[in-house]
Amino acid sequence: MAKQSSTDRVLDAARGAGLDIEIVEMPASTRSAEEAAAACGCSVAEIVKSLVYLGAESDTVVLLLVSGVNRVDEVAVGRHLGEALTRPNGRTVRERTGFAIGGVAPLGHIGELRVFIDEDLAQFTTVWAAGGAPNSVFRTTVEELRAATGGTWLKMTG
């Protein structure tokens, strides 16, 4: 049996969560929030960055779904979670999530993780998120994304 592609994994996870999405493959890279916004024709703030961290003590994978214009205050978020956060390298991200950096989707991960959603995304009706590859994205509503990921709202910036 052929190995399932990362975009197929995202589609399957979305369907399993009752989320009807279409993954769009863009002709250009959507690795950065700026590139994704240009490709999608939206503001950078409407792009959902999927940032992977590890709990420094628990080694738990923590996925932060962050507005494309925001920088995460790692210390404040770590304080909220009760442990410091560390940034894993690309190999660890792939091993723990099944995705390469630049294509980490908000759902369809191969392992267990805790998901938190940037409160600043609540101001938008629809947002664009990575579809599992560095040039793939999907559009969804913020509330559908929260429901599908089981994410908890959290302030990400200082």
GUDOGU-23121 format. One record per residue: residue in one letter; x, y, z of N, C-alpha, C, CB in turn. Coordinates in steps of 0.2 Angstrom, whole numbers, padded with zeros to 4 digits, always signed. Glycine has a CB too. Example, Ala and Ser with C-alpha at 12.3 -4.5 7.8 and 13.67 -1.06 7.14 Angstrom:
2
A+0066-0028+0039+0062-0022+0039+0066-0016+0039+0057-0022+0045;S+0064-0011+0035+0068-0005+0036+0064+0000+0039+0070-0003+0029;
//
This chain:
158
M+0004-0006+0000+0000+0000+0000+0004+0006+0000-0005+0000+0006;A+0003+0011-0004+0007+0017-0005+0006+0021+0001+0005+0021-0011;K+0011+0025+0003+0011+0030+0009+0006+0035+0007+0018+0032+0011;Q+0002+0037+0012-0002+0043+0011+0001+0050+0010-0008+0043+0016;S+0000+0054+0006+0003+0060+0005+0001+0065+0011+0001+0064-0001;S+0005+0070+0013+0003+0074+0019-0003+0078+0017+0009+0079+0020;T-0005+0080+0011-0011+0084+0009-0017+0079+0010-0010+0087+0002;D-0016+0073+0008-0022+0068+0009-0023+0067+0016-0020+0061+0005;R-0018+0067+0020-0019+0066+0027-0023+0072+0030-0012+0066+0031;V-0021+0078+0028-0025+0084+0030-0032+0083+0028-0022+0090+0027;L-0034+0081+0022-0040+0081+0019-0044+0076+0023-0040+0079+0012;D-0041+0070+0025-0044+0065+0029-0046+0067+0036-0040+0058+0029;A-0041+0071+0039-0042+0073+0046-0048+0078+0045-0036+0076+0048;A-0048+0083+0040-0053+0088+0040-0060+0084+0039-0052+0092+0034;R-0061+0079+0035-0067+0076+0034-0069+0073+0040-0067+0071+0028;G-0064+0069+0044-0066+0066+0050-0068+0071+0055-0060+0062+0052;A-0066+0077+0055-0069+0082+0060-0075+0086+0057-0063+0087+0061;G-0078+0084+0051-0083+0087+0049-0082+0094+0045-0088+0088+0054;L-0076+0095+0043-0074+0101+0040-0073+0100+0032-0067+0103+0043;D-0077+0103+0028-0077+0102+0021-0072+0108+0018-0084+0103+0018;I-0066+0105+0016-0061+0110+0014-0059+0108+0007-0055+0111+0018;E-0056+0112+0003-0053+0111-0003-0046+0113-0003-0056+0114-0009;I-0041+0109-0004-0034+0111-0003-0032+0113-0010-0029+0105-0001;V-0029+0119-0010-0027+0122-0017-0020+0122-0017-0030+0130-0017;E-0017+0119-0023-0010+0119-0024-0008+0126-0028-0007+0113-0028;M-0004+0130-0025-0002+0136-0028+0004+0135-0032-0001+0142-0023;P+0004+0139-0038+0010+0139-0042+0017+0141-0039+0009+0142-0049;A+0016+0145-0034+0022+0148-0030+0022+0145-0023+0022+0156-0031;S+0027+0146-0020+0028+0144-0013+0023+0148-0008+0035+0145-0010;T+0020+0145-0003+0016+0148+0002+0020+0146+0009+0009+0145+0002;R+0026+0145+0009+0030+0144+0015+0029+0149+0020+0037+0143+0013;S+0030+0155+0018+0029+0161+0023+0022+0164+0023+0035+0166+0022;A+0021+0167+0028+0014+0171+0028+0013+0176+0023+0013+0174+0035;E+0019+0179+0021+0019+0184+0016+0017+0181+0009+0025+0188+0016;E+0021+0176+0008+0020+0172+0001+0013+0169+0001+0025+0166+0001;A+0011+0167+0006+0004+0164+0006-0001+0169+0005+0002+0160+0013;A-0001+0175+0009-0006+0180+0008-0006+0183+0000-0004+0186+0012;A+0000+0183-0003+0001+0185-0010-0003+0180-0014+0008+0186-0012;A-0002+0174-0013-0005+0169-0017-0012+0168-0016-0002+0162-0015;C-0015+0169-0010-0022+0169-0008-0026+0175-0009-0022+0167-0001;G-0022+0181-0010-0026+0187-0011-0029+0189-0005-0031+0186-0017;C-0026+0189+0001-0029+0191+0007-0023+0195+0011-0032+0185+0011;S-0025+0197+0017-0020+0201+0021-0016+0195+0024-0024+0205+0026;V-0010+0197+0026-0005+0193+0030-0009+0191+0037+0001+0196+0031;A-0013+0195+0040-0016+0194+0046-0021+0188+0045-0019+0200+0049;E-0023+0186+0039-0028+0181+0038-0025+0174+0037-0033+0183+0032;I-0018+0174+0037-0015+0168+0036-0014+0165+0043-0008+0169+0032;V-0015+0158+0043-0014+0155+0049-0007+0151+0049-0019+0149+0051;K-0002+0154+0053+0004+0151+0054+0004+0145+0059+0010+0156+0056;S+0006+0139+0057+0006+0133+0061+0013+0132+0064+0004+0127+0057;L+0014+0135+0070+0021+0134+0073+0021+0129+0078+0022+0141+0076;V+0026+0125+0077+0027+0119+0082+0033+0120+0087+0029+0113+0077;Y+0031+0119+0093+0035+0119+0099+0035+0113+0103+0033+0125+0103;L+0040+0112+0107+0040+0107+0112+0040+0109+0119+0046+0102+0111;G+0036+0106+0123+0036+0108+0130+0043+0106+0133+0031+0104+0135;A+0047+0111+0136+0053+0109+0138+0054+0104+0143+0056+0116+0142;E+0049+0103+0148+0049+0097+0153+0046+0091+0150+0046+0099+0159;S+0040+0092+0147+0035+0086+0145+0037+0083+0139+0028+0089+0145;D+0040+0087+0134+0042+0085+0128+0035+0084+0123+0046+0078+0128;T+0030+0087+0126+0024+0087+0122+0024+0092+0116+0018+0089+0127;V+0021+0090+0110+0021+0094+0105+0015+0099+0106+0020+0090+0098;V+0017+0105+0105+0012+0111+0106+0012+0114+0099+0015+0116+0111;L+0006+0115+0096+0005+0118+0090+0001+0125+0091+0001+0113+0085;L+0004+0130+0089+0002+0137+0090-0001+0139+0083+0007+0142+0093;L-0007+0140+0082-0010+0143+0076-0011+0150+0077-0017+0139+0074;V-0006+0154+0073-0005+0161+0074-0007+0165+0068+0002+0162+0076;S-0010+0171+0069-0011+0176+0064-0004+0177+0061-0014+0182+0067;G-0004+0178+0054+0002+0179+0050+0006+0185+0052+0000+0179+0043;V+0003+0190+0055+0006+0196+0057+0009+0196+0064+0002+0202+0056;N+0008+0191+0068+0010+0191+0074+0016+0187+0076+0005+0188+0079;R+0020+0189+0081+0026+0186+0083+0024+0183+0090+0032+0190+0084;V+0025+0177+0091+0023+0173+0097+0028+0176+0103+0024+0166+0096;D+0025+0177+0108+0029+0179+0115+0029+0172+0118+0025+0184+0119;E+0035+0168+0116+0036+0162+0119+0036+0161+0126+0043+0159+0116;V+0039+0166+0130+0039+0166+0137+0032+0167+0140+0044+0172+0140;A+0028+0171+0137+0021+0172+0140+0017+0166+0139+0018+0178+0137;V+0018+0163+0133+0014+0157+0131+0016+0151+0135+0014+0155+0123;G+0023+0150+0136+0025+0145+0141+0023+0146+0148+0033+0145+0141;R+0023+0152+0150+0020+0153+0157+0013+0151+0157+0021+0161+0159;H+0009+0153+0152+0002+0151+0152+0001+0143+0152-0002+0153+0146;L+0006+0139+0149+0005+0132+0148+0009+0129+0154+0009+0130+0142;G+0012+0132+0158+0015+0130+0164+0022+0127+0163+0011+0124+0167;E+0025+0128+0157+0032+0125+0156+0035+0129+0150+0032+0118+0154;A+0041+0130+0150+0044+0134+0144+0043+0130+0138+0052+0135+0146;L+0044+0134+0132+0043+0131+0126+0050+0131+0122+0038+0135+0121;T+0052+0126+0118+0058+0125+0114+0056+0124+0107+0062+0120+0117;R+0060+0127+0103+0059+0126+0095+0062+0120+0093+0061+0132+0091;P+0059+0115+0090+0062+0109+0088+0065+0111+0081+0057+0103+0087;N+0070+0106+0079+0073+0107+0072+0068+0104+0067+0080+0104+0072;G+0070+0105+0061+0066+0103+0055+0065+0095+0055+0069+0105+0049;R+0070+0092+0057+0069+0084+0057+0064+0082+0062+0076+0081+0058;T+0065+0085+0068+0060+0084+0074+0053+0085+0072+0062+0087+0080;V+0052+0091+0069+0045+0093+0067+0042+0088+0062+0045+0100+0063;R+0046+0086+0057+0044+0081+0053+0042+0074+0056+0049+0079+0047;E+0047+0072+0061+0046+0066+0064+0040+0066+0069+0052+0064+0068;R+0038+0071+0072+0033+0072+0077+0026+0074+0074+0035+0077+0082;T+0026+0077+0068+0020+0080+0066+0018+0076+0059+0020+0087+0065;G+0023+0074+0055+0022+0071+0049+0023+0077+0043+0016+0068+0048;F+0024+0083+0045+0025+0088+0040+0031+0091+0040+0019+0094+0042;A+0033+0094+0034+0039+0098+0034+0038+0105+0036+0042+0098+0027;I+0043+0109+0039+0042+0116+0040+0040+0119+0034+0049+0119+0044;G+0036+0124+0034+0033+0127+0028+0027+0124+0026+0038+0127+0023;G+0025+0118+0028+0019+0115+0026+0015+0112+0031+0021+0110+0021;V+0017+0114+0038+0014+0111+0043+0006+0113+0044+0017+0113+0050;A+0002+0109+0043-0005+0110+0043-0008+0110+0050-0009+0105+0039;P-0014+0113+0051-0017+0114+0058-0020+0107+0060-0022+0119+0058;L-0021+0102+0055-0024+0096+0057-0021+0090+0053-0031+0096+0057;G-0021+0084+0054-0018+0079+0051-0012+0077+0053-0018+0081+0044;H-0010+0078+0059-0003+0076+0062-0003+0069+0064-0002+0081+0069;I+0003+0066+0064+0004+0059+0065+0004+0057+0072+0010+0057+0061;G+0005+0062+0077+0006+0061+0084+0001+0066+0088+0013+0063+0086;E+0001+0065+0094-0003+0069+0099+0000+0075+0100-0004+0065+0106;L-0004+0080+0100-0002+0087+0102-0007+0091+0105+0001+0090+0095;R-0005+0097+0108-0009+0102+0111-0010+0108+0106-0007+0104+0118;V-0016+0110+0105-0017+0115+0100-0020+0121+0103-0022+0113+0094;F-0017+0127+0101-0019+0134+0104-0020+0138+0098-0014+0137+0109;I-0025+0142+0098-0027+0147+0093-0026+0154+0095-0034+0146+0090;D-0022+0158+0091-0021+0165+0092-0028+0169+0093-0017+0168+0087;E-0029+0172+0098-0035+0176+0099-0036+0181+0093-0035+0180+0106;D-0031+0184+0091-0031+0189+0085-0035+0186+0079-0025+0191+0084;L-0035+0179+0078-0038+0177+0072-0046+0177+0073-0036+0169+0071;A-0048+0178+0079-0056+0178+0080-0059+0184+0076-0057+0179+0087;Q-0055+0189+0074-0058+0195+0071-0060+0193+0064-0053+0201+0071;F-0058+0188+0061-0059+0186+0054-0064+0181+0053-0052+0184+0051;T-0068+0181+0048-0073+0176+0047-0069+0170+0043-0078+0179+0042;T-0065+0172+0038-0062+0166+0035-0054+0167+0035-0064+0165+0028;V-0051+0162+0035-0043+0162+0036-0041+0157+0031-0041+0161+0043;W-0034+0157+0029-0031+0152+0025-0025+0149+0029-0028+0156+0019;A-0025+0142+0029-0020+0138+0032-0016+0134+0028-0023+0134+0038;A-0011+0131+0030-0006+0127+0026-0010+0120+0025+0000+0125+0029;G-0010+0117+0019-0013+0111+0017-0009+0105+0018-0016+0112+0011;G-0003+0105+0021+0001+0100+0021+0008+0099+0017-0002+0094+0020;A+0008+0104+0012+0014+0105+0008+0016+0112+0008+0013+0101+0001;P+0022+0114+0006+0025+0121+0006+0021+0125+0000+0032+0121+0004;N+0017+0122-0004+0014+0126-0009+0006+0125-0009+0016+0125-0016;S+0003+0122-0003-0004+0120-0003-0007+0124+0003-0005+0113-0003;V-0013+0126+0002-0017+0130+0007-0024+0128+0006-0016+0138+0006;F-0028+0130+0012-0035+0129+0012-0038+0135+0015-0037+0122+0014;R-0044+0136+0013-0048+0142+0016-0054+0139+0021-0051+0146+0011;T-0055+0142+0027-0060+0139+0031-0062+0145+0036-0057+0133+0036;T-0067+0144+0039-0069+0149+0044-0065+0148+0051-0077+0149+0046;V-0064+0153+0054-0061+0153+0061-0064+0148+0065-0060+0160+0064;E-0070+0148+0066-0074+0144+0071-0074+0136+0068-0081+0146+0071;E-0074+0135+0062-0073+0128+0060-0066+0125+0061-0075+0128+0052;L-0061+0130+0060-0054+0128+0062-0053+0126+0069-0049+0134+0060;R-0056+0130+0073-0056+0129+0081-0059+0122+0082-0059+0135+0084;A-0065+0121+0080-0069+0115+0081-0065+0109+0078-0076+0115+0078;A-0062+0109+0072-0059+0104+0069-0052+0102+0073-0058+0105+0062;T-0049+0107+0076-0043+0106+0079-0043+0105+0086-0038+0112+0078;G-0049+0106+0089-0050+0106+0096-0046+0111+0100-0048+0099+0099;G-0044+0116+0096-0039+0121+0099-0042+0126+0104-0037+0126+0093;T-0038+0128+0109-0040+0133+0114-0038+0140+0112-0037+0131+0121;W-0042+0145+0113-0040+0152+0112-0035+0154+0116-0046+0157+0112;L-0030+0158+0114-0024+0160+0118-0021+0166+0115-0019+0155+0119;K-0020+0171+0120-0016+0177+0117-0009+0175+0116-0016+0183+0123;M-0006+0176+0110+0000+0174+0108+0005+0180+0108+0000+0172+0101;T+0003+0186+0109+0008+0191+0109+0008+0194+0116+0006+0197+0104;G+0014+0198+0117+0015+0201+0124+0009+0205+0126+0021+0205+0124;
//
